[in-house]
Amino acid sequence: MENNNKGFTLLELAIGVLLTGVILSAAFSLYLTQHNQLSTQDKISNLQFNIRAASTELASRIRMAGFDLPEGIQAIQANNTNPDTIAINYASGELSGVQIEESMPEPSSILRCDGHDLSNLHENDLAYIFDPISKYGEYFIVSAVDYSSSTIQHNTSELSYSYPEGSKILKLMHFKFYVDMSDSLHPTLMRQENNEAAQAFAENISNLQLRYGLSSLVVVDVPVVEEMIREVSINVTARIARSDADIQGEYLTRTLATSVKVRNLGVN
């Protein structure tokens, strides 16, 4: 009687194990490739979002620069710091036409704005008082507002002198933007609003370059006379937070260029 064994030889088993390993290795390699591609695409999406957010915010603030500002306050303060820094000032328009209707007896006196709407002014707001005759003004912190009598207190900010009747009260907006490079792996676009501490606005922004087109048709890094500014060119560069082996150790970057017309300077 014939002995018919249907098992596998050791050689066949070894070949089977080898083929299985090759297939699994190929499958795992494909998975890693797809995972890395998806991860990279996700990082690129975040990178592009950060660039757009940064560019939009900068353009929005620069467009308002100089709006309803009293004399003596710079609308744009440019610094060619590479990455560049910019500070922007404008009046919010929330206190349009507000002025004091009685001269101040003392620099510490209450500001009497009889008949004016102060509903947009609140405790701890940064305000500005401006004498249109002397062309002098200064910032102060609002300590209290009495809406029924239209008066403003500034107990923590004594003014330098007694302002006359007709002096304007403005709510000014101050924004400063710069790139914080203290963490070289994670550079961040910082935004400072008024007298508050600077806050992170957009992550992985590695460069900010600003150029200023003047009424003389010259383009400069830092304008000598801000009233000549007619356009600001904004270049924001973002990068992936860490090096990627697929691009040989270099950072993957994207740059978005845009330009903004400055409408409130040189209008007189």
Phi, psi and omega in degrees: 000134183284143178260103187254090178273129182253020180282182180256144174280164178300325179295316179297318178297318180297318179296319179298316179297319180298314180296320178298318178297319179297316180296315180295321179297318179295318180296317180293321178296320178296318179299315180297318179299313180294321179297316179295322179295316178295319179297317179296318179298322178295319179294320179295321178298316178296319179299313180293323177297317180297319179297312182297317180298315181296314182295319180296316180296314179299314181298319181298315182288318180296323179300330182271352186307129176089354183299120174055029179282139172287163180297149176096354178246126179290133177284320181225128174245111185259139177225119180276075187262351174048080004293150187284162177235143177220139173241137187232135179232141173197160177275141184288338183084356183285343180239039183301125177083000182285133176211164176277138184259358175224138177296149180278125176294323181224157177301337180268000185293155174296144177271115183262112183247051187311128176084355182263149180276115181251018187296340179266007178249135186224164176304137180075004174293150173270117181240171182222133176249137188221127177266108183291344179280308181276349183062032181243145177202173180199158177279153171206158178263129178285122179265334179194151177230129174256103186289331182289323180258000180056051178238153182234131175255150181219055187300329182268357182225083177290132182281164187282336176202175183275114183281144182277167173305139181096352177293138186273146173248123182235150173254104185268148176248130179234124178232136176233134180236135176203162179262122178273112182257015183297328172254101187297337179278338183223070177295146188224137172281123181257146176231126176248128180246124180052229184262016179277165177291147179296142181237150175293128180253316180216128183276156175060033171269111188265344181205146175223118179237128182235134175231149190241119176272126186259166178296340177278003181073009175271144176249126186229162175281324179223115179285137178283320179243109186295333181296344180275351182292129177240338182205145176238125175267128184244126173237114180248128179244131176239160180216158174294145190296335181221161178296148180243128183299332182292341178244031170057046171081356179267157178282140174276121185237157172223142178235135177243125179250135177211166178224151184230131172282131178265107192270342190255008179250143178067027183272345181271000000 
